Amino acid sequence: MEKLKAMGADETINYKDVDFSRWAIENTASRNGAPTDGGVDVVINSLVGETWVPSLRCLKRGGSLLVCGATAGP
């Protein structure tokens, strides 16, 4: 996570510690009091499995889900 921040990521979240889809919606739902669609622009998901649905849930309209590896799940 620290490497991603060093490379310019605005936020990094450990899915084992935080309900990341809830966090993403709550922390992007409004900017300066103006309502927005909420959600994030990009999710990088290397696991898939149990993180697939929450990853989709936290994307804003037009957001991108990058899947690399798919190391968990069927």
Order of alpha helices (4+ residues) and beta strands (2+ residues): alpha-alpha-beta-beta-beta-alpha-beta
